[in-house]
Amino acid sequence: MIEKYSLPKLNFHALRHSYASFMVSRNVNFKMIQEQLGHSDIKMTINTYSHLTKKDKNEASDHFDDLN
C-alpha cells in the first residue's frame, strides 16, 4: 500500500509527531495532546512534537485580513 500510493515510510515515533501536529492544526488544547502522548512536561509536547504546517501558518496570517 505504501508503494501503491507513494506514501512516505514512517516509524512509530514519526507517527507520534504526525499525530501531535495534526491535533495542533485542529486547535486541540496542548494539555490534552500532552496527556495523550504521555509527556510529563508540556514543553516536550510543544517544542518537540508539534510542527506547524504551511496551511497553519497561512491561516494565522489571514487574521490580518479581518483588520479594518
MARMI-402939 format. One record per residue: residue in three letters; x negated, y negated, z negated of N, C-alpha, C, O in turn. Coordinates in steps of 0.05 Angstrom, whole numbers. Atoms other than C-alpha are relative to their C-alpha. Layout:
N
ATOM  aa   n.px   n.py   n.pz  ca.px  ca.py  ca.pz   c.px   c.py   c.pz   o.px   o.py   o.pz
ATOM ala      X      Y      Z      X      Y      Z      X      Y      Z      X      Y      Z
...
***
This chain:
68
ATOM  aa   n.px   n.py   n.pz  ca.px  ca.py  ca.pz   c.px   c.py   c.pz   o.px   o.py   o.pz
ATOM met    -16     24      0      0      0      0    -17    -25      0    -11    -45     13
ATOM ile     18     23      1    -58    -48    -15    -10     -7     27     -9    -30     36
ATOM glu     10      4    -27    -87    -39     54     23     -8     19     19    -25     36
ATOM lys    -23      5    -18    -19    -39     88      8    -29      0     14    -41     21
ATOM tyr     -9     28      3     -1   -108     61    -23    -20     -4    -19    -43    -10
ATOM ser     24     17      3    -73   -135     57      0    -14    -27     -7    -38    -29
ATOM leu      0     11     28    -67   -145    -18    -28      2    -11    -43     20     -5
ATOM pro     26     -2     13   -128   -160    -60      0     22    -20     21     27    -33
ATOM lys      3    -21     20   -153   -104   -104     -4    -14    -27    -23    -29    -30
ATOM leu      2     12     26   -142   -125   -176     -3     21    -22     10     43    -20
ATOM asn      2    -18     23   -163    -92   -240     20     -9    -21     32    -30    -18
ATOM phe    -19      6     21   -122    -93   -304     -5    -28    -11     13    -43    -17
ATOM his      7     26     12   -159   -154   -331      9    -23     19     19    -43      9
ATOM ala     -9     20    -19   -144   -194   -267     30     -3     -1     41    -25      3
ATOM leu    -29      1      2    -71   -176   -275      9    -17    -24     29    -31    -23
ATOM arg     -6     17     24    -72   -209   -345     -2    -29      8     14    -46      0
ATOM his      4     28     -9    -99   -273   -314     24     -8     18     35    -30     16
ATOM ser    -22      6    -18    -46   -270   -259     26     -3    -15     41    -22     -9
ATOM tyr    -24      2     16      9   -258   -309      1    -27    -15     21    -41    -14
ATOM ala      1     25     15    -13   -317   -352      4    -24     18     20    -42     12
ATOM ser     -3     22    -19    -19   -363   -292     29     -2     11     39    -24     14
ATOM phe    -27      0     -9     49   -342   -266     19    -11    -21     37    -27    -15
ATOM met    -17     10     22     81   -356   -334     -4    -30     -3     16    -44     -8
ATOM val      5     29      2     48   -425   -337     14    -14     22     27    -35     17
ATOM ser    -13     13    -22     74   -442   -268     31      0     -3     45    -15     10
ATOM arg    -29     -1      5    144   -423   -293      7    -16    -26     29    -13    -36
ATOM asn     -4     17     24    136   -471   -353      7     16    -25     21      6    -42
ATOM val     -4    -16     25    136   -415   -405    -18    -12    -21    -41    -20    -16
ATOM asn     15     11     22    113   -440   -472    -26     15     -5    -26     39     -4
ATOM phe     26    -13      3     39   -428   -484     -1     19    -24    -15     39    -24
ATOM lys     -1    -17     24     54   -399   -553     11     28      7      2     48     -3
ATOM met    -11    -25     -9     97   -346   -520    -20     16     16    -22     41     12
ATOM ile     19    -14    -17     44   -329   -469    -23     11    -18    -32     34    -14
ATOM gln     21     -9     18     -8   -325   -525      8     26    -14     -7     45    -16
ATOM glu    -10    -23     14     34   -276   -564      3     24     18     -4     47     10
ATOM gln     -4    -22    -19     50   -234   -503    -27     13      8    -29     37     12
ATOM leu     26    -10     -7    -24   -228   -486    -16     11    -24    -36     24    -22
ATOM gly     12    -11     24    -42   -213   -558    -25    -16     -9    -42     -6    -23
ATOM his     23     16      8    -91   -271   -567      4    -11    -28     26    -20    -34
ATOM ser     -2     11     27   -105   -293   -638     -4    -31      1      5    -45    -18
ATOM asp      6     29     -3   -127   -363   -614     12    -10     26      6      0     47
ATOM ile    -14     10    -24    -84   -403   -566    -20    -13     20    -15    -15     44
ATOM lys     21     11    -18   -148   -436   -538     -9     21     20    -15     14     43
ATOM met      8    -21    -19   -166   -369   -507     21      2     22     13      4     46
ATOM thr    -21     -2    -20    -99   -367   -471     -1    -24     19      1    -20     43
ATOM ile      0     24    -16   -103   -439   -447    -25     -3     17    -23     -8     41
ATOM asn     25      5    -14   -176   -443   -428    -10     22     18    -24     17     37
ATOM thr     11    -22    -14   -190   -374   -402     20     14     19     13     23     40
ATOM tyr    -19    -17    -14   -126   -341   -378     20    -16     18     32     -4     36
ATOM ser    -20     15    -16    -82   -397   -349    -14    -16     22    -32    -33     16
ATOM his     11     14    -23   -100   -422   -280     22    -14     15     43     -2     20
ATOM leu    -21     15    -15    -61   -476   -242     -3      6     29    -25      8     40
ATOM thr      0     -5    -29    -41   -462   -171      1    -27     14      6    -48      2
ATOM lys     -1     24    -16    -44   -513   -115     28    -12     -1     32    -36     -2
ATOM lys    -28      9      2     32   -516   -118      5    -14    -26     18    -35    -27
ATOM asp     -3     12     26     30   -532   -192    -12    -28      0      1    -47    -10
ATOM lys     14     26     -1    -19   -589   -180     16    -20     17     19    -43     10
ATOM asn    -16     17    -17     23   -617   -123     26     -9    -13     34    -32    -11
ATOM glu    -25      7     13     87   -614   -163     -5    -20    -23     12    -37    -28
ATOM ala      6     18     21     54   -650   -221     -4    -28     11      6    -48      0
ATOM ser      4     26    -11     32   -707   -176     25    -11     13     27    -36     16
ATOM asp    -25      9    -12    101   -710   -145     17    -17    -20     34    -32    -12
ATOM his    -14     15     20    126   -740   -211     -4    -30      5     13    -46     -3
ATOM phe      5     28     -6     95   -806   -188     20    -11     21     25    -35     22
ATOM asp    -20      8    -20    146   -807   -131     25    -11    -14     40    -27     -1
ATOM asp    -24      8     14    200   -819   -184     -3    -28    -12     17    -39    -22
ATOM leu      4     26     11    169   -885   -207     12    -21     18     11    -19     43
ATOM asn    -12     22    -16    205   -948   -185    -17    -24      1    -10    -44     13
***
